[in-house]
Amino acid sequence: MVGARIRNLRESNGLSQRKFCMMIDMNRTYFSEVEKGKRNISLDNLIKIADGLNIGLEDLFRDM
């Protein structure tokens, strides 16, 4: 699941949801629901998250 992958990458970078959402200018409630798999996410927001994690979009889906 992409939400769990995003959470693992964010946490491995030592970032709280609050700090990460501030960095990428995304609503924390929305982001939390994405990480929990409760929300569909647009390609634009996936790119924003990947950029915030300093990885390519392809790396977001690696080993899934």
N, CA, C and O atoms as CSV, one atom per row, in Angstrom:
chain,resi,resn,atom,element,x,y,z
A,1,MET,N,N,0.843,-1.175,0.000
A,1,MET,CA,C,0.000,0.000,0.000
A,1,MET,C,C,0.894,1.246,0.000
A,1,MET,O,O,1.868,1.338,0.746
A,2,VAL,N,N,0.533,2.182,-0.848
A,2,VAL,CA,C,1.366,3.372,-1.016
A,2,VAL,C,C,1.396,4.235,0.248
A,2,VAL,O,O,2.423,4.846,0.543
A,3,GLY,N,N,0.309,4.296,0.988
A,3,GLY,CA,C,0.270,5.093,2.216
A,3,GLY,C,C,1.281,4.615,3.239
A,3,GLY,O,O,1.971,5.418,3.868
A,4,ALA,N,N,1.365,3.297,3.402
A,4,ALA,CA,C,2.325,2.728,4.352
A,4,ALA,C,C,3.756,3.002,3.887
A,4,ALA,O,O,4.639,3.264,4.705
A,5,ARG,N,N,3.979,2.942,2.591
A,5,ARG,CA,C,5.310,3.227,2.042
A,5,ARG,C,C,5.702,4.682,2.321
A,5,ARG,O,O,6.833,4.971,2.710
A,6,ILE,N,N,4.741,5.591,2.112
A,6,ILE,CA,C,4.996,7.005,2.378
A,6,ILE,C,C,5.324,7.212,3.851
A,6,ILE,O,O,6.272,7.926,4.179
A,7,ARG,N,N,4.554,6.596,4.738
A,7,ARG,CA,C,4.792,6.725,6.181
A,7,ARG,C,C,6.183,6.216,6.545
A,7,ARG,O,O,6.906,6.874,7.293
A,8,ASN,N,N,6.563,5.050,6.023
A,8,ASN,CA,C,7.880,4.484,6.331
A,8,ASN,C,C,9.008,5.406,5.859
A,8,ASN,O,O,9.982,5.622,6.580
A,9,LEU,N,N,8.871,5.938,4.665
A,9,LEU,CA,C,9.906,6.842,4.147
A,9,LEU,C,C,9.976,8.129,4.959
A,9,LEU,O,O,11.063,8.617,5.268
A,10,ARG,N,N,8.814,8.676,5.302
A,10,ARG,CA,C,8.786,9.912,6.097
A,10,ARG,C,C,9.437,9.688,7.456
A,10,ARG,O,O,10.268,10.483,7.894
A,11,GLU,N,N,9.054,8.601,8.117
A,11,GLU,CA,C,9.602,8.308,9.444
A,11,GLU,C,C,11.099,7.999,9.381
A,11,GLU,O,O,11.848,8.360,10.289
A,12,SER,N,N,11.533,7.333,8.310
A,12,SER,CA,C,12.971,7.024,8.197
A,12,SER,C,C,13.793,8.293,8.003
A,12,SER,O,O,15.001,8.293,8.243
A,13,ASN,N,N,13.147,9.371,7.571
A,13,ASN,CA,C,13.809,10.671,7.455
A,13,ASN,C,C,13.660,11.495,8.725
A,13,ASN,O,O,14.096,12.645,8.771
A,14,GLY,N,N,13.048,10.917,9.759
A,14,GLY,CA,C,12.910,11.598,11.037
A,14,GLY,C,C,11.937,12.767,11.010
A,14,GLY,O,O,12.093,13.722,11.770
A,15,LEU,N,N,10.943,12.698,10.147
A,15,LEU,CA,C,9.992,13.797,10.000
A,15,LEU,C,C,8.636,13.454,10.608
A,15,LEU,O,O,8.090,12.382,10.349
A,16,SER,N,N,8.106,14.346,11.400
A,16,SER,CA,C,6.745,14.172,11.898
A,16,SER,C,C,5.784,14.516,10.759
A,16,SER,O,O,6.167,15.173,9.791
A,17,GLN,N,N,4.547,14.071,10.883
A,17,GLN,CA,C,3.545,14.437,9.883
A,17,GLN,C,C,3.415,15.951,9.808
A,17,GLN,O,O,3.367,16.524,8.719
A,18,ARG,N,N,3.360,16.582,10.945
A,18,ARG,CA,C,3.171,18.037,10.994
A,18,ARG,C,C,4.287,18.766,10.255
A,18,ARG,O,O,4.028,19.633,9.419
A,19,LYS,N,N,5.524,18.409,10.568
A,19,LYS,CA,C,6.665,19.068,9.938
A,19,LYS,C,C,6.694,18.791,8.437
A,19,LYS,O,O,6.936,19.696,7.639
A,20,PHE,N,N,6.447,17.542,8.057
A,20,PHE,CA,C,6.487,17.184,6.644
A,20,PHE,C,C,5.405,17.919,5.862
A,20,PHE,O,O,5.658,18.434,4.773
A,21,CYS,N,N,4.197,17.967,6.421
A,21,CYS,CA,C,3.101,18.653,5.744
A,21,CYS,C,C,3.379,20.139,5.592
A,21,CYS,O,O,3.017,20.739,4.579
A,22,MET,N,N,4.009,20.730,6.576
A,22,MET,CA,C,4.393,22.138,6.471
A,22,MET,C,C,5.427,22.322,5.355
A,22,MET,O,O,5.370,23.299,4.608
A,23,MET,N,N,6.363,21.388,5.247
A,23,MET,CA,C,7.408,21.459,4.227
A,23,MET,C,C,6.828,21.409,2.820
A,23,MET,O,O,7.273,22.134,1.929
A,24,ILE,N,N,5.830,20.546,2.627
A,24,ILE,CA,C,5.294,20.349,1.282
A,24,ILE,C,C,3.986,21.099,1.045
A,24,ILE,O,O,3.369,20.962,-0.011
A,25,ASP,N,N,3.566,21.891,2.029
A,25,ASP,CA,C,2.343,22.688,1.920
A,25,ASP,C,C,1.120,21.813,1.613
A,25,ASP,O,O,0.421,22.019,0.621
A,26,MET,N,N,0.886,20.832,2.493
A,26,MET,CA,C,-0.245,19.923,2.350
A,26,MET,C,C,-0.996,19.865,3.668
A,26,MET,O,O,-0.386,19.880,4.737
A,27,ASN,N,N,-2.307,19.798,3.596
A,27,ASN,CA,C,-3.143,19.699,4.782
A,27,ASN,C,C,-2.821,18.413,5.541
A,27,ASN,O,O,-2.816,17.330,4.955
A,28,ARG,N,N,-2.553,18.531,6.844
A,28,ARG,CA,C,-2.141,17.366,7.622
A,28,ARG,C,C,-3.239,16.310,7.726
A,28,ARG,O,O,-2.941,15.116,7.696
A,29,THR,N,N,-4.486,16.717,7.846
A,29,THR,CA,C,-5.583,15.752,7.930
A,29,THR,C,C,-5.662,14.939,6.645
A,29,THR,O,O,-5.802,13.716,6.687
A,30,TYR,N,N,-5.573,15.605,5.521
A,30,TYR,CA,C,-5.575,14.925,4.226
A,30,TYR,C,C,-4.394,13.955,4.138
A,30,TYR,O,O,-4.558,12.800,3.748
A,31,PHE,N,N,-3.209,14.434,4.502
A,31,PHE,CA,C,-2.009,13.606,4.430
A,31,PHE,C,C,-2.121,12.389,5.337
A,31,PHE,O,O,-1.724,11.291,4.949
A,32,SER,N,N,-2.654,12.570,6.530
A,32,SER,CA,C,-2.838,11.473,7.467
A,32,SER,C,C,-3.746,10.399,6.871
A,32,SER,O,O,-3.479,9.205,7.008
A,33,GLU,N,N,-4.804,10.823,6.218
A,33,GLU,CA,C,-5.728,9.877,5.595
A,33,GLU,C,C,-5.078,9.155,4.423
A,33,GLU,O,O,-5.389,7.991,4.167
A,34,VAL,N,N,-4.180,9.826,3.707
A,34,VAL,CA,C,-3.428,9.174,2.632
A,34,VAL,C,C,-2.548,8.081,3.220
A,34,VAL,O,O,-2.528,6.958,2.716
A,35,GLU,N,N,-1.817,8.407,4.289
A,35,GLU,CA,C,-0.936,7.412,4.917
A,35,GLU,C,C,-1.724,6.219,5.446
A,35,GLU,O,O,-1.224,5.094,5.427
A,36,LYS,N,N,-2.927,6.442,5.911
A,36,LYS,CA,C,-3.762,5.360,6.437
A,36,LYS,C,C,-4.485,4.587,5.339
A,36,LYS,O,O,-5.146,3.588,5.620
A,37,GLY,N,N,-4.365,5.039,4.094
A,37,GLY,CA,C,-5.024,4.365,2.985
A,37,GLY,C,C,-6.512,4.664,2.891
A,37,GLY,O,O,-7.255,3.925,2.246
A,38,LYS,N,N,-6.947,5.734,3.525
A,38,LYS,CA,C,-8.362,6.094,3.533
A,38,LYS,C,C,-8.707,7.100,2.441
A,38,LYS,O,O,-9.878,7.432,2.259
A,39,ARG,N,N,-7.730,7.577,1.729
A,39,ARG,CA,C,-7.934,8.633,0.748
A,39,ARG,C,C,-7.208,8.284,-0.542
A,39,ARG,O,O,-6.079,7.794,-0.505
A,40,ASN,N,N,-7.838,8.527,-1.668
A,40,ASN,CA,C,-7.138,8.434,-2.944
A,40,ASN,C,C,-6.288,9.686,-3.092
A,40,ASN,O,O,-6.608,10.741,-2.545
A,41,ILE,N,N,-5.212,9.553,-3.832
A,41,ILE,CA,C,-4.291,10.678,-3.963
A,41,ILE,C,C,-4.015,10.933,-5.435
A,41,ILE,O,O,-3.892,9.999,-6.228
A,42,SER,N,N,-3.920,12.190,-5.786
A,42,SER,CA,C,-3.653,12.562,-7.175
A,42,SER,C,C,-2.167,12.412,-7.488
A,42,SER,O,O,-1.323,12.369,-6.592
A,43,LEU,N,N,-1.878,12.334,-8.763
A,43,LEU,CA,C,-0.488,12.257,-9.200
A,43,LEU,C,C,0.279,13.507,-8.778
A,43,LEU,O,O,1.442,13.423,-8.383
A,44,ASP,N,N,-0.371,14.660,-8.863
A,44,ASP,CA,C,0.285,15.910,-8.443
A,44,ASP,C,C,0.735,15.843,-6.988
A,44,ASP,O,O,1.841,16.270,-6.655
A,45,ASN,N,N,-0.125,15.305,-6.121
A,45,ASN,CA,C,0.238,15.207,-4.701
A,45,ASN,C,C,1.279,14.126,-4.454
A,45,ASN,O,O,2.104,14.268,-3.552
A,46,LEU,N,N,1.260,13.050,-5.233
A,46,LEU,CA,C,2.320,12.037,-5.112
A,46,LEU,C,C,3.677,12.648,-5.477
A,46,LEU,O,O,4.685,12.371,-4.827
A,47,ILE,N,N,3.692,13.464,-6.503
A,47,ILE,CA,C,4.936,14.125,-6.904
A,47,ILE,C,C,5.397,15.079,-5.810
A,47,ILE,O,O,6.589,15.150,-5.511
A,48,LYS,N,N,4.471,15.808,-5.214
A,48,LYS,CA,C,4.797,16.736,-4.138
A,48,LYS,C,C,5.412,15.977,-2.950
A,48,LYS,O,O,6.381,16.444,-2.351
A,49,ILE,N,N,4.854,14.823,-2.617
A,49,ILE,CA,C,5.366,14.002,-1.512
A,49,ILE,C,C,6.747,13.459,-1.850
A,49,ILE,O,O,7.659,13.526,-1.025
A,50,ALA,N,N,6.909,12.918,-3.066
A,50,ALA,CA,C,8.213,12.387,-3.471
A,50,ALA,C,C,9.276,13.479,-3.437
A,50,ALA,O,O,10.392,13.250,-2.970
A,51,ASP,N,N,8.929,14.661,-3.931
A,51,ASP,CA,C,9.874,15.781,-3.888
A,51,ASP,C,C,10.237,16.139,-2.447
A,51,ASP,O,O,11.397,16.417,-2.145
A,52,GLY,N,N,9.245,16.131,-1.566
A,52,GLY,CA,C,9.490,16.424,-0.155
A,52,GLY,C,C,10.399,15.405,0.510
A,52,GLY,O,O,11.130,15.726,1.447
A,53,LEU,N,N,10.347,14.171,0.015
A,53,LEU,CA,C,11.202,13.104,0.547
A,53,LEU,C,C,12.543,13.029,-0.187
A,53,LEU,O,O,13.385,12.186,0.124
A,54,ASN,N,N,12.728,13.919,-1.163
A,54,ASN,CA,C,13.955,13.955,-1.980
A,54,ASN,C,C,14.208,12.647,-2.708
A,54,ASN,O,O,15.341,12.171,-2.789
A,55,ILE,N,N,13.128,12.071,-3.238
A,55,ILE,CA,C,13.242,10.848,-4.032
A,55,ILE,C,C,12.455,11.035,-5.317
A,55,ILE,O,O,11.607,11.922,-5.413
A,56,GLY,N,N,12.737,10.203,-6.291
A,56,GLY,CA,C,11.969,10.218,-7.525
A,56,GLY,C,C,10.646,9.493,-7.323
A,56,GLY,O,O,10.510,8.678,-6.410
A,57,LEU,N,N,9.690,9.786,-8.161
A,57,LEU,CA,C,8.388,9.140,-8.068
A,57,LEU,C,C,8.512,7.621,-8.184
A,57,LEU,O,O,7.792,6.881,-7.514
A,58,GLU,N,N,9.426,7.161,-9.035
A,58,GLU,CA,C,9.626,5.719,-9.192
A,58,GLU,C,C,10.107,5.074,-7.902
A,58,GLU,O,O,9.779,3.919,-7.629
A,59,ASP,N,N,10.885,5.806,-7.101
A,59,ASP,CA,C,11.368,5.271,-5.823
A,59,ASP,C,C,10.249,5.140,-4.801
A,59,ASP,O,O,10.332,4.316,-3.890
A,60,LEU,N,N,9.218,5.937,-4.944
A,60,LEU,CA,C,8.073,5.859,-4.050
A,60,LEU,C,C,7.378,4.505,-4.174
A,60,LEU,O,O,6.807,3.996,-3.209
A,61,PHE,N,N,7.436,3.931,-5.377
A,61,PHE,CA,C,6.753,2.653,-5.644
A,61,PHE,C,C,7.702,1.456,-5.686
A,61,PHE,O,O,7.274,0.330,-5.937
A,62,ARG,N,N,8.975,1.696,-5.442
A,62,ARG,CA,C,9.958,0.607,-5.491
A,62,ARG,C,C,9.623,-0.450,-4.440
A,62,ARG,O,O,9.249,-0.130,-3.312
A,63,ASP,N,N,9.766,-1.715,-4.836
A,63,ASP,CA,C,9.566,-2.874,-3.952
A,63,ASP,C,C,8.135,-2.999,-3.437
A,63,ASP,O,O,7.907,-3.561,-2.366
A,64,MET,N,N,7.194,-2.491,-4.178
A,64,MET,CA,C,5.792,-2.637,-3.754
A,64,MET,C,C,5.160,-3.799,-4.477
A,64,MET,O,O,3.984,-4.092,-4.265
